Amino acid sequence: MERGVIKDIVAWDIVNWSSAIKYWEDNAQVTNKNYECLELGSSKGGMSLWLALNGNNVLCTDLNGPEDDAHRIHEKYRCTPRITYAAMDATNIPYENHFDVVIFKSIVGGISSGNQQNKAKTLNEIHKALKPGGKLLFAENLEATFLHKILRRNFGTKGWNYLTFNEIKDVFSSYHKVNYKTTGFFGCMGRNEWQRNFLGNVDNMLSWVIPNRSKYIVMGVAEK
């Protein structure tokens, strides 16, 4: 996949977060399946773009509806015939046994801000919305280390309730099977995308020596 396309899909800390795309491609067959898919917390619609480019139909959603940039980026790649848009609360999904695939990137920390129970509630609502055997493709921020906590407190998104490594098993407990890996340590510390790309490449070189619980991204596939 061309770098420009990956940038439009991932948007931020591209080296680290694009690892999720590779992981999903290796662990969930979605190409030319004509699946019915749901993206939650879409913002600029990058995950919807990826699924549509792979020959699937996508309902692209965010709490108050996707941003205008989502429509523009989908038009850029001529994917609009495969994508519809809606406002949707991920803690109250009005579908049951409906979707072949649900996908999200970096939403749990914001949804659970001020309400710890929303972590499991969001994952259980997605489970309800999936068809039997359907798959959740996820990439989420982890709490990571004390250093990450300090930097986020001073420079990051305020009030986020980051998922911890130890919580993964519990919040996905309703799923039949969950496979995941972690990545990224320095990449989120860059102050611009050039720095994040450089640090993301450092992360790739040092990944084997950094403990999984110290990394700041978890990506995976959960099956209903």
C-alpha positions in Angstrom: 0.0 0.0 0.0 1.4 3.4 -1.0 2.6 5.7 1.8 0.2 8.4 0.9 -2.8 6.0 1.3 -1.5 4.8 4.6 -1.1 8.4 5.8 -4.7 9.1 5.0 -5.9 5.9 6.8 -3.8 6.3 9.9 -3.2 10.1 10.2 -1.0 10.2 13.2 2.3 8.4 14.4 2.0 6.6 11.1 4.9 4.1 11.6 3.5 2.7 14.8 -0.3 2.8 14.2 0.1 1.4 10.6 1.3 -1.8 12.3 -2.4 -2.4 13.1 -3.2 -2.5 9.3 -0.5 -5.1 8.8 -1.7 -7.1 11.8 -5.3 -7.1 10.6 -4.3 -8.1 7.1 -2.4 -11.1 8.5 -5.0 -12.2 11.0 -8.4 -11.2 9.5 -9.3 -11.9 5.9 -11.3 -8.8 4.8 -10.3 -8.3 1.2 -13.1 -8.5 -1.4 -15.5 -10.1 1.1 -18.3 -7.5 0.6 -18.6 -7.5 4.4 -21.1 -5.3 6.2 -18.8 -3.2 8.5 -19.1 -0.6 11.2 -16.4 2.0 12.2 -16.8 3.6 15.6 -15.3 6.9 16.6 -14.3 7.5 13.0 -13.3 11.1 13.2 -11.7 11.5 9.7 -12.9 8.0 8.6 -9.5 6.4 8.1 -10.6 2.9 9.1 -13.7 3.2 6.9 -11.4 4.1 4.0 -9.3 1.0 4.5 -12.2 -1.3 4.7 -13.9 0.2 1.6 -10.7 0.1 -0.4 -10.7 -3.7 0.4 -14.1 -4.1 -1.1 -16.4 -3.9 1.9 -19.5 -1.8 2.8 -19.0 0.5 5.8 -21.2 2.5 8.2 -18.8 5.3 9.2 -19.9 6.7 12.6 -18.8 9.0 15.4 -20.7 10.3 18.5 -21.9 13.4 16.6 -21.2 12.0 13.1 -17.9 11.9 11.2 -15.9 15.0 10.5 -16.3 16.8 7.1 -12.7 15.6 6.4 -14.1 12.0 6.3 -16.4 12.8 3.4 -13.5 14.5 1.5 -11.0 11.7 2.0 -13.5 9.1 0.9 -14.4 11.1 -2.2 -10.7 11.4 -2.9 -10.4 7.7 -3.3 -13.8 7.3 -4.9 -15.1 5.1 -2.0 -18.3 6.9 -1.3 -20.6 4.3 -3.0 -19.4 1.9 -0.3 -19.7 4.2 2.7 -22.7 5.6 4.6 -22.5 8.0 7.6 -24.3 8.3 10.9 -24.0 9.6 14.5 -23.6 6.7 16.9 -22.8 6.3 20.6 -20.4 3.3 21.0 -21.9 2.6 24.4 -25.4 2.2 22.9 -25.2 0.6 19.5 -28.6 0.1 17.9 -27.8 -3.1 16.1 -27.8 -6.8 17.1 -26.1 -9.7 15.2 -25.7 -7.4 12.2 -22.1 -6.7 11.3 -19.4 -9.0 9.9 -16.7 -6.6 11.1 -16.5 -3.7 13.6 -13.4 -1.6 13.7 -12.1 1.2 15.8 -8.8 3.1 16.5 -8.2 4.9 19.7 -11.6 5.5 21.2 -11.8 3.6 24.5 -9.8 6.1 26.6 -12.1 9.0 25.6 -15.3 7.0 26.0 -14.4 5.9 29.5 -13.2 9.3 30.6 -15.0 9.8 34.0 -16.7 6.4 33.8 -14.5 3.3 34.1 -17.4 0.9 33.3 -17.6 2.3 29.8 -14.5 0.3 28.8 -16.3 -3.1 29.1 -19.6 -1.6 28.1 -18.3 -0.4 24.8 -16.7 -3.8 24.0 -19.9 -5.6 25.1 -22.0 -3.4 22.8 -19.7 -4.2 19.9 -20.1 -7.9 20.7 -23.9 -7.6 20.6 -23.7 -5.8 17.2 -21.5 -8.5 15.6 -22.9 -11.5 13.8 -22.0 -14.9 15.3 -18.4 -15.4 14.2 -18.0 -11.7 13.4 -14.8 -9.9 14.2 -13.7 -6.8 16.0 -10.5 -5.2 14.6 -9.1 -2.8 17.2 -6.2 -0.6 17.9 -6.2 1.3 21.1 -3.9 3.5 23.3 -2.5 1.8 26.4 -1.5 3.5 29.6 2.1 2.2 29.1 4.7 3.6 31.6 5.0 6.3 34.2 7.0 8.3 31.6 4.0 8.2 29.3 1.7 9.3 32.1 3.8 12.3 32.8 4.1 13.4 29.1 0.4 12.9 28.5 -0.6 14.8 31.6 1.4 17.8 30.3 1.1 17.5 26.5 -1.5 15.0 25.6 -5.3 14.7 25.6 -6.7 15.7 29.0 -8.9 13.4 31.0 -8.4 10.2 29.0 -8.9 7.0 30.9 -6.2 4.9 29.2 -6.7 1.1 28.9 -4.1 -0.7 30.9 -2.3 -3.9 29.8 -3.8 -5.8 32.8 -7.4 -4.8 31.8 -7.3 -6.3 28.3 -8.4 -9.8 29.4 -11.3 -8.5 31.4 -12.8 -6.0 28.9 -12.7 -8.6 26.1 -14.1 -11.3 28.3 -17.4 -11.6 26.3 -15.5 -12.7 23.1 -14.9 -16.2 22.0 -11.3 -15.6 21.0 -8.9 -12.6 21.2 -5.5 -12.2 19.7 -3.4 -9.1 20.1 0.1 -7.6 20.2 1.5 -4.4 21.5 3.8 -1.9 19.8 5.2 1.6 20.1 7.1 3.4 22.9 8.8 6.6 21.8 6.6 7.4 18.7 3.9 9.3 20.7 6.6 11.6 22.2 7.3 13.4 18.9 6.0 16.9 18.6 5.4 16.7 14.8 4.9 13.9 12.3 8.6 14.0 11.2 9.7 13.4 14.8 7.0 10.7 15.3 8.1 8.9 12.1 11.8 9.0 13.3 10.9 7.7 16.8 8.5 5.1 15.3 11.5 3.7 13.4 13.4 3.6 16.6 10.5 1.8 18.2 10.7 -0.9 15.4 14.4 -1.4 16.0 14.0 -1.7 19.8 10.7 -3.5 19.9 12.2 -6.8 20.9 13.8 -5.4 24.1 10.8 -3.3 25.3 8.3 -5.2 27.5 4.8 -5.6 26.1 3.2 -3.9 29.0 5.5 -0.9 28.5 4.3 -0.2 25.0 1.5 2.3 24.3 -0.5 0.7 21.5 -2.5 -2.6 21.6 -3.8 -4.0 18.3 -5.8 -7.1 17.7 -8.7 -9.2 16.4 -11.5 -10.3 18.7 -14.0 -12.9 17.4 -17.6 -13.3 18.7 
